[in-house]
């Protein structure tokens, strides 16, 4: 368990905020006009999918913020065993 602060947490939070803002702006700029022409139920489904897509890399990102590694500590190969 981490006992001292690390630079990864504030940088990670700022990076996450910037990435989500960029993701939202890209969707608003490139897809909003097209999506407006679709029926309401289709728009709802697409926005739900787009709202969930950003969660896919979030787990590994949060693991990196805590541990400094992109993979879960339990999933890494243990090289200390003979």
C-alpha positions, 0 to 999 in steps of 0.5 A: 500500500502506498504511504507517500504521495505520488506525482501520477495521481494529480497528473492522471486526474488532469490528463483524464479531465483533458482527455474527456474534454477532448473526447466530448469536443470531438464528438460534438464537432464531428458527430452532433450534426449527423446524429441530429438527423437520426431518430431519437431512439437511435441517438439515445443508443449511440450516445449511451455507447459513446458514453460507455466507450471512454470507460474502457481504458479507465481501469488500466489508467487508474491502475497506472495512477496507483501503481505506476504499471499499466497492468494489475499487480495480481496479473503481472508475472512474478519473476521472483519465484524460481 
